[in-house]
């Protein structure tokens, strides 16, 4: 299995090389030459780790299957509180896939428990991992790479642009090889800065003198995308096992997403043969993705909002580039779209490409709608959801109203409600002037829902001070870390 750039760079490389490089030399994102097809009925009784191996082994050469198995065994050994990593909450017409039982109480743990294992086995060089985060990726990446020999990680996040709990998780991160920087700007500034660092040949040459190589832990990395496809298959097979579905019956998917990687992983599972139906992309007030799916126009000329679902506060969604390739199978078209976005901030799909998105729907939720949904779900089902899941639930209701669909639907819950206690309490009409710890305790007293230990333990750890920098200083701090290696 070889991997190629979405923008057509001629060199094709192995999975392990693609993981290390992160971004292709022409700025494109790596994709597998072919998508393997699986008969998922064979795995209805498989546990999560077995299913992960059966799916991910298909994306590496046969000689590397043992290496992939070791990555899964080590990465998923003690990193989740649930035996099969996931819980599913069922209602009559929909189910909620709880993806927040890992070390950071967010869905990023599934991929970022494996990515360090991939990288550790892929290179003998010293690595410096660069990642931008809108909230959850940073902590999950640092936790995964913590104290891994030969690897340092630098995380860049928008200053005052993440939730208090997300900030606290990063500020209390352990590991001498983990470094955090708050960027004066928003997530797009941080993400753009990281991409630019990878394209600076002089920076790479200076780091190379210290035997240090740059790599990425963002969802631009193919090593992030592939593991996320597994929980779609596991969720589907669990619903079949619980007789919510008959195998082969299409299951609609609702995903709250900002960078488009999580929902794209579901699309990858569908291309592998999983019987998924419609894809409902759920956005918050930063609704660039819902507009794109509705109109076929990607336009970043719009206000940027800081919302109560901060992991979705993104205007430039990197993984749309991979989606464009899947739609067009034309690297030149993809490169042209990305060039238009970089130069003009907008591009428009041609009619043929737009028609291929017929199974895709985009909706968005206003702030007030999301808060009302937290209250509605709790009052109707005595079930607690976070603001991102609330956005997804609002969009699910809009999809039902627009299409009249009565299919079984799986809503992805990407974070624990305890990561956003103030927003959830306010939605339940119980907000007071409380500190985070007291807000979490009150939410627990009110609902009785278990507080993840990875959150309740935050207040027993010491915090590192914030280091706030301008985006133009990112290269300087990266060099500083490289010189210490």
C-alpha positions in Angstrom: 0.0 0.0 0.0 1.4 3.4 -1.1 0.3 6.9 -0.2 0.2 9.9 -2.5 -0.4 13.7 -2.1 -3.9 15.1 -2.8 -2.2 17.7 -4.9 -0.4 15.3 -7.2 3.2 15.3 -6.0 4.8 12.4 -8.0 6.5 10.6 -5.1 4.5 7.8 -3.5 5.5 6.6 0.0 4.7 4.0 2.6 2.2 4.5 5.5 5.1 4.9 8.0 6.8 7.6 5.8 3.5 9.4 5.4 2.9 9.4 9.2 6.4 10.9 9.7 6.1 13.5 7.0 2.6 14.6 7.9 2.3 17.1 5.0 3.3 16.3 1.5 6.1 18.4 -0.1 3.6 20.2 -2.3 1.4 21.1 0.7 -1.1 18.3 0.0 -2.4 15.7 2.3 -1.5 12.0 2.1 -4.1 9.5 0.9 -3.9 5.7 0.3 -3.7 4.6 -3.3 -6.7 2.3 -2.8 -9.4 1.9 -0.2 -9.6 -1.8 0.9 -13.0 -3.4 1.1 -14.0 -5.5 4.1 -17.0 -7.7 4.8 -17.8 -6.2 8.2 -20.3 -9.0 9.0 -17.2 -11.1 9.9 -16.4 -8.9 12.8 -19.8 -8.6 14.6 -18.4 -10.3 17.7 -15.0 -8.7 17.6 -13.9 -6.5 20.5 -12.7 -2.9 19.7 -8.9 -3.7 19.5 -9.5 -6.7 17.2 -11.7 -4.7 14.9 -9.1 -1.9 14.9 -6.4 -4.4 13.8 -8.5 -6.0 11.1 -9.3 -2.5 9.6 -5.9 -0.9 10.0 -3.8 -3.9 8.8 -5.4 -3.3 5.4 -3.6 0.1 5.1 -0.1 -1.3 5.5 2.0 -3.8 3.7 1.6 -7.5 4.8 5.1 -7.5 6.3 4.1 -4.7 8.6 1.0 -6.3 10.1 2.8 -7.4 13.3 4.1 -3.8 13.7 0.5 -2.5 13.4 -0.8 -5.1 15.9 1.9 -4.0 18.4 0.9 -0.3 17.9 -2.7 -1.1 18.7 -1.9 -3.4 21.7 0.4 -0.8 23.3 -1.6 2.3 22.4 -4.9 1.0 23.7 -3.6 -1.0 26.7 -4.4 1.3 29.6 -5.6 4.5 27.9 -9.4 4.1 28.3 -11.7 3.6 31.3 -14.1 1.3 29.3 -13.1 -2.2 28.4 -14.1 -1.7 24.8 -13.2 2.0 24.8 -16.7 3.2 24.0 -20.2 3.3 25.5 -23.4 3.7 23.5 -26.5 5.4 24.8 -29.7 4.2 23.1 -33.0 5.8 22.5 -35.8 4.7 20.2 -34.8 6.4 16.9 -31.2 7.4 17.7 -28.2 6.4 19.6 -25.2 8.4 21.0 -21.7 7.1 20.6 -19.7 8.2 23.6 -16.2 8.8 22.5 -15.0 10.5 25.7 -13.8 7.7 27.9 -10.1 8.2 27.2 -7.3 10.1 28.9 -8.5 13.6 27.8 -12.3 12.9 27.9 -12.6 13.6 24.2 -12.7 11.7 20.9 -9.2 12.7 19.9 -7.9 10.0 22.3 -8.7 7.2 19.8 -6.3 8.4 17.2 -3.8 10.1 19.5 -3.2 6.9 21.5 -2.0 5.2 18.3 -0.1 8.0 16.5 2.8 8.0 18.9 3.1 4.3 18.5 3.2 4.7 14.7 5.9 7.4 14.9 8.0 5.5 17.4 8.2 2.6 15.0 8.6 4.7 11.8 11.8 6.6 12.3 15.2 6.5 14.0 15.5 10.3 13.9 14.7 12.7 16.7 11.2 14.1 16.0 9.6 17.4 16.8 5.9 17.1 16.6 4.0 20.3 15.8 0.3 20.6 16.3 -2.4 23.3 16.4 -5.4 22.7 18.6 -8.8 24.3 19.0 -9.2 22.5 22.3 -8.8 18.8 22.6 -6.1 17.7 20.1 -3.3 19.4 22.1 -3.9 17.6 25.4 -4.6 14.3 23.7 -1.4 14.6 21.6 0.8 15.6 24.6 -0.6 12.7 26.6 0.1 10.3 23.8 3.7 11.5 23.3 4.5 12.1 27.0 8.1 10.9 27.7 8.4 9.0 24.4 12.2 8.8 23.8 13.4 10.8 20.9 10.2 12.8 20.4 9.3 16.3 21.5 5.9 17.9 20.9 5.0 21.6 20.6 1.3 22.5 20.8 -0.1 25.9 19.7 -3.5 27.0 20.8 -5.5 30.2 20.5 -4.9 32.4 23.6 -8.2 32.6 25.6 -9.8 30.6 22.7 -10.3 27.2 24.5 -12.5 26.3 27.4 -11.2 26.6 30.9 -11.0 22.8 31.4 -9.2 22.4 28.1 -6.7 25.0 29.1 -6.2 23.4 32.5 -5.7 20.0 30.9 -2.8 21.5 28.8 -1.4 23.5 31.7 -1.1 20.5 33.9 0.4 18.2 31.3 3.4 16.2 32.5 6.4 15.2 30.5 9.7 17.0 29.9 9.2 16.7 26.1 5.9 18.5 26.0 5.7 22.3 25.2 2.6 24.6 24.9 2.3 28.0 23.4 -0.7 30.3 23.3 -1.1 32.1 20.0 -2.4 35.7 19.8 -5.1 34.9 17.4 -7.6 32.2 16.6 -7.3 28.5 15.7 -6.9 29.3 12.0 -3.9 31.4 12.8 -2.3 28.6 14.8 -3.1 26.0 12.1 -1.9 28.2 9.3 1.3 28.9 11.2 2.0 25.2 11.7 1.4 24.5 8.0 3.8 27.3 7.1 6.5 25.9 9.3 6.5 22.6 7.4 7.0 24.4 4.2 10.0 26.4 5.4 13.0 24.5 3.9 15.6 26.6 5.8 14.0 25.8 9.1 14.0 22.1 8.3 17.7 22.3 7.3 18.7 24.0 10.5 16.8 21.4 12.6 18.4 18.6 10.6 21.8 19.7 11.8 20.6 18.5 15.2 19.3 15.3 13.7 15.8 16.7 14.3 12.9 16.3 11.9 9.5 18.0 12.0 6.2 16.0 12.0 2.6 16.7 12.8 -0.1 15.3 15.1 -2.9 17.3 13.6 -5.7 15.7 11.6 -3.7 16.5 8.4 -1.7 13.4 9.4 -3.0 10.2 7.8 -2.1 8.4 11.1 -4.8 10.5 12.8 -7.5 9.9 10.2 -7.4 6.1 9.7 -7.8 5.1 13.4 -11.0 7.2 13.7 -12.7 5.1 11.0 -12.8 2.2 13.5 -15.3 3.6 15.9 -17.9 4.0 13.1 -17.6 0.3 12.3 -17.7 -0.6 16.0 -20.8 1.5 16.6 -22.6 0.1 13.6 -21.8 -3.5 14.6 -22.9 -2.9 18.2 -26.3 -1.6 17.1 -26.7 -4.7 14.9 -25.8 -6.8 17.9 -28.3 -5.0 20.1 -31.0 -5.5 17.3 -31.4 -1.7 16.6 -30.4 -2.5 13.0 -30.3 -5.4 10.6 -26.9 -5.8 9.0 -27.0 -4.0 5.6 -29.6 -1.4 6.8 -28.2 2.1 6.3 -27.3 4.0 9.4 -27.3 7.8 9.3 -24.4 9.6 11.0 -24.3 13.0 12.7 -20.9 14.5 13.5 -20.1 17.8 15.2 -16.9 18.8 13.4 -14.8 21.8 12.7 -11.7 20.4 10.9 -13.8 17.8 9.0 -11.4 14.9 9.9 -13.8 13.1 12.2 -16.7 12.9 9.7 -14.3 12.1 6.9 -13.2 9.1 8.8 -16.8 7.8 8.8 -16.9 8.4 5.0 -13.7 6.3 4.8 -15.4 3.5 6.7 -18.3 3.7 4.2 -15.9 3.4 1.3 -14.5 0.3 3.0 -18.0 -1.3 2.8 -19.7 -0.3 6.1 -23.4 0.3 5.3 -23.7 3.9 6.3 -26.4 6.2 5.0 -26.5 10.0 5.1 -23.7 12.1 6.6 -25.0 15.0 8.6 -22.2 17.6 9.2 -23.1 19.6 12.3 -21.6 23.1 12.7 -21.9 25.9 15.2 -22.2 29.6 14.4 -18.9 29.3 12.4 -20.9 27.6 9.7 -18.5 27.5 6.8 -18.9 23.7 6.5 -22.7 23.7 6.5 -22.7 26.4 3.8 -20.2 24.4 1.8 -22.3 21.3 1.8 -25.5 23.1 1.1 -24.2 25.5 -1.7 -21.0 23.9 -3.0 -19.1 27.1 -2.1 -16.3 27.3 0.4 -16.0 30.9 1.5 -14.0 32.0 4.6 -15.0 35.7 4.1 -17.2 35.8 7.2 -17.0 36.7 10.9 -15.2 34.4 13.3 -17.1 33.6 16.5 -15.9 32.2 19.8 -18.6 29.9 20.9 -19.5 27.5 23.7 -18.4 24.6 21.4 -14.8 25.8 20.9 -13.4 22.7 19.2 -15.5 23.7 16.2 -14.5 27.3 16.0 -12.7 26.9 12.7 -13.1 28.5 9.3 -10.3 26.7 7.3 -11.1 23.0 7.6 -8.0 21.0 6.5 -9.6 17.6 5.8 -12.0 19.0 3.2 -9.1 18.7 0.9 -9.1 14.9 1.2 -12.9 14.9 0.7 -12.4 16.9 -2.5 -10.1 14.2 -3.8 -12.5 11.4 -2.9 -15.2 13.3 -4.9 -13.2 14.2 -7.9 -10.3 11.7 -8.0 -8.4 14.6 -9.7 -5.3 16.0 -8.0 -5.2 19.0 -10.3 -8.7 20.0 -9.4 -7.9 19.7 -5.7 -4.8 21.8 -6.1 -6.7 24.4 -8.0 -9.4 24.6 -5.3 -6.8 24.9 -2.6 -4.9 27.6 -4.5 -8.2 29.6 -4.9 -8.8 29.3 -1.2 -5.3 30.5 -0.3 -5.4 33.4 -2.8 -9.0 34.5 -2.7 -10.5 32.9 0.4 -13.2 31.1 -1.6 -13.8 28.5 -4.3 -16.9 27.0 -5.9 -17.5 23.4 -6.9 -18.5 22.6 -10.4 -21.9 21.0 -10.9 -20.5 17.5 -11.4 -18.6 17.5 -8.2 -21.4 19.0 -6.2 -23.8 16.3 -7.4 -21.6 13.7 -5.8 -22.4 15.1 -2.4 -26.0 13.9 -2.5 -25.7 11.9 0.7 -24.2 14.8 2.6 -26.1 17.4 4.6 -24.9 20.4 6.4 -26.7 22.3 9.2 -25.6 24.6 12.0 -26.9 25.5 15.5 -27.0 28.9 17.0 -25.7 29.3 20.6 -29.2 29.5 22.0 -30.3 26.4 20.1 -27.4 24.4 21.5 -28.1 25.4 25.1 -31.8 24.7 24.7 -30.9 21.2 23.3 -28.8 20.4 26.4 -31.8 21.1 28.5 -34.3 19.3 26.2 -32.2 16.1 26.1 -31.7 16.1 29.9 -35.4 16.7 30.6 -36.6 14.2 28.1 -34.1 11.4 28.5 -32.3 12.3 31.8 -29.1 12.2 29.8 -26.3 14.8 29.9 -24.5 16.1 26.8 -21.8 18.6 26.1 -22.2 21.7 23.8 -20.6 19.9 20.8 -23.0 17.0 21.1 -25.8 19.5 21.5 -24.9 21.1 18.2 -25.1 17.6 16.6 -28.4 16.9 18.2 -29.9 20.2 16.9 -28.7 19.4 13.4 -30.1 15.8 13.7 -33.6 17.3 14.4 -33.2 19.7 11.5 -32.3 16.9 9.2 -35.3 14.9 10.2 -37.6 17.9 9.6 -36.1 18.6 6.2 -36.0 15.0 4.9 -38.6 13.2 6.9 -36.0 10.5 7.5 -36.9 7.7 9.9 -33.7 5.8 9.7 -31.8 4.8 12.8 -29.2 7.5 13.4 -25.9 7.5 15.3 -24.9 10.8 16.9 -21.2 11.2 17.8 -20.6 12.6 21.3 -17.1 13.9 21.1 -16.5 15.3 24.6 -17.6 14.7 28.2 -20.1 17.3 29.4 -17.8 17.8 32.4 -15.3 19.5 30.1 -17.8 22.4 29.8 -19.6 22.6 33.2 -20.5 26.3 33.1 -22.2 26.0 29.7 -24.1 22.9 30.7 -25.2 24.3 34.1 -26.4 27.5 32.4 -28.4 25.4 29.9 -30.0 23.6 32.9 -30.8 27.1 34.5 -28.4 26.4 37.3 -25.4 28.7 36.6 -23.8 30.6 39.4 -20.5 32.4 39.8 -18.6 29.2 40.4 -15.1 28.2 39.8 -14.6 25.2 37.5 -14.2 22.6 40.3 -17.3 23.8 42.1 -19.2 23.9 38.8 -18.3 20.3 38.1 -19.3 19.2 41.7 -22.6 21.0 41.3 -23.3 19.4 37.9 -22.6 16.0 39.4 -24.9 16.6 42.4 -27.6 17.8 40.1 -27.5 14.9 37.5 -25.6 12.1 39.2 -23.6 11.4 36.0 -20.1 10.2 36.7 -17.2 12.7 36.6 -14.3 11.2 34.6 -11.3 10.8 36.8 -9.1 12.5 34.3 -11.1 15.7 34.9 -11.6 15.4 38.7 -7.9 14.9 39.2 -6.9 18.2 37.4 -7.0 20.2 40.6 -4.4 18.1 42.3 -1.7 18.9 39.7 0.6 21.8 39.4 0.2 24.2 36.4 2.9 25.4 34.0 2.7 29.2 33.2 1.2 30.3 29.9 3.7 31.3 27.2 1.9 33.7 24.9 3.5 34.4 21.5 2.5 36.1 18.2 2.1 33.7 15.3 5.2 35.2 13.6 7.3 33.8 16.6 6.3 30.2 16.0 9.4 29.4 14.0 11.7 30.9 16.7 10.3 28.8 19.5 10.4 25.7 17.3 14.1 26.3 16.7 14.6 26.7 20.4 13.2 23.3 21.1 15.2 21.8 18.3 18.4 23.1 19.7 17.7 21.5 23.0 17.4 18.0 21.5 
